[in-house]
Amino acid sequence: PGILMFLFPAFTMRCFAEENKTGTLELLIPQPISIFKIILSKYLAASFLAVLTILPTLTYYISVHQMGEIVGNIDHPSTIGGYLGLLLLSITYVAIGILASSLSKNQVIGFLLGLFFNFIIYVGFSYLAVFVGDPLDFYLMNMSMLDHFNALQRGIIDSRDIAYFLSVIVLTLYLTKIVLKKK
């Protein structure tokens, strides 16, 4: 998750920042395709790239499965939950990166904003929860991606964790739409 926090803003830093800088966004918006479809297409393309970066790591799973002292002696629920969590975390990072890219005209600023937003949402709320105490710490921990990712990584596939990631994706894509409409 730490490496991906840097990687996916780099994937998305150019999505809208370059279009804002060169002025092609003004040419793209009046087209007969809706703003949301433009955002969704860029999001799906970057998410597909994110999935392709995770896919080769399945060789580790297959290797451990086959080369164990007893073939198949691997904790399947935690491995599947870990991959599901990594996939949800990655596509959430992509959505946040697209929002950050839409806020800037400079790719580097888009990258830094995406990195900052990802860091705050992934671990920032967890660190803040340690300092504030009851009852705010419960809410801050629930806002942290780290808490939801760790639950999935343990093999506990809970609908609340999946709903959290999906709601962050929907919220950031909706905020991207608002930002682009204002421009």
C-alpha positions as CSV (number, residue, x, y, z in Angstrom):
1,P,0.0,0.0,0.0
2,G,2.8,2.4,0.7
3,I,4.4,2.0,-2.7
4,L,1.0,2.1,-4.4
5,M,0.3,5.4,-2.6
6,F,3.1,6.9,-4.7
7,L,2.5,4.9,-7.9
8,F,-1.1,5.6,-8.6
9,P,-1.0,9.4,-8.3
10,A,1.8,9.2,-10.9
11,F,-0.5,7.2,-13.2
12,T,-3.3,9.8,-12.8
13,M,-1.4,13.1,-12.5
14,R,-1.8,13.8,-16.2
15,C,-5.4,12.9,-16.6
16,F,-6.9,16.3,-16.2
17,A,-3.9,18.5,-15.3
18,E,-2.5,18.3,-18.8
19,E,-5.9,19.0,-20.3
20,N,-6.3,22.1,-18.1
21,K,-2.8,23.3,-19.0
22,T,-3.1,22.9,-22.8
23,G,-6.8,24.0,-23.0
24,T,-8.0,20.8,-24.5
25,L,-10.5,20.4,-21.7
26,E,-12.5,23.3,-23.2
27,L,-12.6,21.4,-26.4
28,L,-13.6,18.2,-24.7
29,I,-16.4,19.4,-22.5
30,P,-18.8,20.8,-25.2
31,Q,-18.7,17.4,-27.1
32,P,-21.9,15.3,-27.0
33,I,-20.4,13.1,-24.3
34,S,-21.2,14.0,-20.7
35,I,-18.6,15.1,-18.2
36,F,-19.2,12.1,-16.1
37,K,-18.5,9.7,-19.0
38,I,-15.2,11.5,-19.6
39,I,-14.3,11.2,-15.9
40,L,-15.5,7.5,-15.9
41,S,-13.5,6.6,-19.0
42,K,-10.3,8.1,-17.6
43,Y,-11.0,6.4,-14.2
44,L,-11.6,3.0,-15.8
45,A,-8.5,3.3,-18.0
46,A,-6.3,4.2,-15.0
47,S,-8.0,1.5,-12.9
48,F,-7.3,-1.1,-15.6
49,L,-3.6,-0.1,-15.4
50,A,-3.7,-0.4,-11.6
51,V,-5.2,-4.0,-11.9
52,L,-2.5,-4.8,-14.5
53,T,0.2,-3.8,-12.0
54,I,-1.2,-6.0,-9.3
55,L,-1.9,-9.0,-11.5
56,P,1.8,-10.3,-11.8
57,T,1.9,-10.7,-8.0
58,L,-0.4,-13.6,-8.4
59,T,2.7,-15.6,-9.3
60,Y,3.8,-15.3,-5.7
61,Y,0.5,-16.8,-4.5
62,I,0.8,-19.7,-7.0
63,S,4.4,-20.3,-6.1
64,V,3.7,-20.4,-2.3
65,H,0.7,-22.6,-3.0
66,Q,2.7,-25.1,-5.1
67,M,6.1,-25.1,-3.2
68,G,4.8,-25.4,0.3
69,E,5.8,-28.5,2.3
70,I,2.3,-29.6,1.8
71,V,0.9,-28.4,-1.5
72,G,-1.9,-25.9,-0.9
73,N,-0.9,-25.1,2.6
74,I,-1.6,-21.4,2.5
75,D,-4.1,-19.3,4.2
76,H,-6.6,-18.8,1.4
77,P,-9.1,-16.5,3.1
78,S,-6.4,-13.9,4.2
79,T,-4.7,-14.1,0.8
80,I,-8.0,-13.6,-1.1
81,G,-9.0,-10.8,1.3
82,G,-5.6,-9.2,0.9
83,Y,-5.9,-9.2,-2.8
84,L,-9.4,-7.9,-2.7
85,G,-8.3,-5.2,-0.2
86,L,-5.3,-4.3,-2.5
87,L,-7.5,-4.1,-5.5
88,L,-10.1,-1.8,-3.7
89,L,-7.3,0.3,-2.2
90,S,-5.6,0.7,-5.7
91,I,-8.8,1.8,-7.5
92,T,-9.5,4.1,-4.6
93,Y,-6.1,5.7,-5.0
94,V,-6.8,6.1,-8.7
95,A,-10.0,7.9,-8.0
96,I,-8.3,10.2,-5.5
97,G,-5.5,10.8,-8.0
98,I,-8.0,11.8,-10.7
99,L,-9.6,14.3,-8.3
100,A,-6.2,15.7,-7.5
101,S,-5.4,16.0,-11.2
102,S,-8.6,17.9,-11.9
103,L,-7.7,20.5,-9.2
104,S,-4.4,21.5,-10.9
105,K,-3.0,22.7,-14.2
106,N,0.4,21.3,-13.3
107,Q,1.1,17.6,-13.4
108,V,3.6,17.7,-10.6
109,I,1.2,19.6,-8.4
110,G,-1.5,17.0,-9.3
111,F,0.9,14.3,-8.3
112,L,1.7,15.9,-5.0
113,L,-1.9,16.6,-4.2
114,G,-2.8,13.0,-5.0
115,L,0.0,11.8,-2.8
116,F,-1.1,14.1,0.0
117,F,-4.8,13.1,-0.2
118,N,-3.9,9.4,-0.3
119,F,-1.6,9.8,2.7
120,I,-4.2,11.6,4.7
121,I,-7.0,9.2,3.9
122,Y,-4.8,6.1,4.3
123,V,-2.9,6.8,7.5
124,G,-3.6,10.4,8.5
125,F,-6.9,9.8,10.1
126,S,-5.5,6.8,12.0
127,Y,-2.7,8.9,13.5
128,L,-5.1,11.7,14.4
129,A,-7.4,9.2,16.1
130,V,-4.5,8.3,18.5
131,F,-4.3,11.9,19.7
132,V,-8.0,12.9,20.0
133,G,-9.4,10.2,22.2
134,D,-13.1,9.2,22.8
135,P,-15.5,9.4,21.0
136,L,-13.9,11.0,17.9
137,D,-11.3,8.3,17.6
138,F,-13.9,5.8,16.6
139,Y,-15.1,8.0,13.7
140,L,-11.6,8.9,12.6
141,M,-10.5,5.3,12.5
142,N,-13.6,4.5,10.4
143,M,-12.6,7.2,8.0
144,S,-9.1,5.7,7.6
145,M,-8.4,3.4,4.7
146,L,-5.8,1.6,6.8
147,D,-8.4,0.2,9.2
148,H,-10.6,-1.1,6.3
149,F,-7.6,-2.5,4.4
150,N,-6.3,-4.3,7.5
151,A,-9.7,-5.9,8.1
152,L,-9.7,-7.2,4.5
153,Q,-6.1,-8.3,4.7
154,R,-6.9,-10.5,7.7
155,G,-9.4,-12.4,5.5
156,I,-12.5,-10.8,7.0
157,I,-14.5,-9.7,4.0
158,D,-17.1,-7.4,5.4
159,S,-19.6,-5.4,3.4
160,R,-18.8,-2.3,5.4
161,D,-15.2,-2.3,4.3
162,I,-16.2,-2.8,0.6
163,A,-18.9,-0.1,1.0
164,Y,-16.3,2.2,2.4
165,F,-14.0,1.9,-0.6
166,L,-16.8,2.2,-3.1
167,S,-18.2,5.2,-1.3
168,V,-14.8,7.0,-1.4
169,I,-14.6,6.2,-5.1
170,V,-18.0,7.5,-5.8
171,L,-17.5,10.6,-3.7
172,T,-14.1,11.5,-5.3
173,L,-15.5,11.0,-8.8
174,Y,-18.5,13.2,-8.0
175,L,-16.2,15.9,-6.6
176,T,-14.1,15.6,-9.8
177,K,-17.3,16.2,-11.8
178,I,-18.1,19.3,-9.6
179,V,-14.6,20.7,-10.1
180,L,-14.7,20.2,-13.9
181,K,-18.1,21.7,-14.2
182,K,-16.9,24.8,-12.4
183,K,-14.0,25.1,-14.9
